[in-house]
Amino acid sequence: MTVPLVELRDVVVRRGRRTVLDVERLAIAEGETVAVVGPNGAGKSTLLLVLACLLRPDAGTLLFRGSPIERGAELAFRRRIGLVLADPLLLATSVLGNVASGLRFRGVPSGEARTRAEAWLERLGIAHLRDRPARQVSSGEGQRTALARAFVLEPDLLLLDEPFASVDPATRVKLLDDLDDLLRATRIACVMVTHDLDEAVRIGDRLAVLLDGRLRQVGPPEAVLAAPVDAEVAAFVGTDTRIPGRVVASDGGLATIDAAGHRIEAVSPLGPGARVLCCLRPEDITVWADPAAEQGSARNRLPGRVIRLVPDGPLVRVTLDCGVPVVATITRASAGEMGLVEGDPAVATFKAAAVHLIHLAT
């Protein structure tokens, strides 16, 4: 069995009487990127401080390559990590001076520190800023400086705390692309915490959903998005349609659910009597403006009425009232061709394989 690079076991952090973090286990492998995602106040930054050995938990253990980090050994561990915050906290010196600062603190000769720093300025596309005062660059350039300052140390583990929260959307996309390329090229393990699900899915080999201080689900992004473990995770990861129901029949791995007055078919081994939550992602639902039109091969058909149309970039989020809210995303072109208007009748269709069932306690 491969020993993780870094591992948390039974970690608990309390503030007064309130538990703000309770993680049974989180392991990060060599070269892996784990994106920790959750809403504000979920405990993400606390988790990162524990991983950085900047906050000692009230209970539990932080291990590095299988060995617990004991009191007095924190500094040696911190020298193996790079840390980038939402506010890069740049020093009052040049961009080059900032990038070389960590190397100089560690006793690297000035000539070598300069050479290594200049190489990372080049890799991050800010070599032209080398002599500019770091506190006079843009927010995106500041984050590139902070990333170069972390990468130049050649850390075993890179920790990122909402690193792109303060940059504009276009800059964020380019920074994410460049960061992804650098992580793949260097094979440096990384933990990035963010409240932005799109960032997490874009960068993470695994997605860890943190809610109320607890890791509720950890797995490949596509698995977490397609099969959330409970209603709260489903809500956070964008499973906008969640319909409670009960399985009334099962045949050959196909379950029939009575849900809000509708019959919904889903691929599932669950048998009759099981209480479930039928979960659907908006991209898996097709909207038809003409209830009488031929509606393809999808096994599920829910008639309703359009109650909301919200532009979302090149898409439109369509909410139907089908006895329960059903949310779909369609292209602006499709919405225009169908002439969708709030108040009009419409039909939502979806395949049985698109329905994810969460088994609820009876």
Protein Blocks (a to p, Z undefined) as FASTA:
>chain_A
ZZdfbdcehiacdehjbcfbdcfbacddehiacdddddehilmmmmmmmmnopaccfbdc
ddeehiacdehilmmmmmmpccddfbloiafbdfklmmmmmmmmnopafklmmmmmmmmm
mmnopmmmmmgcfklccfklmmmmmmmmmmmnopabdcdehkllmpcfklmmmmmmmmmm
mmmmnopacddddfbfklmmmmpmbdcddeehiafbgcdfklmmmmcfbfklmmmnopab
ccddddfbdeehiacddeehiacddddfbdehiacdddddfklpccdfblkbcebjbfbd
cddddfbdcdehjbccddddehiacdddddfklmmmnopaehiacdddddfklpccdddd
ZZ
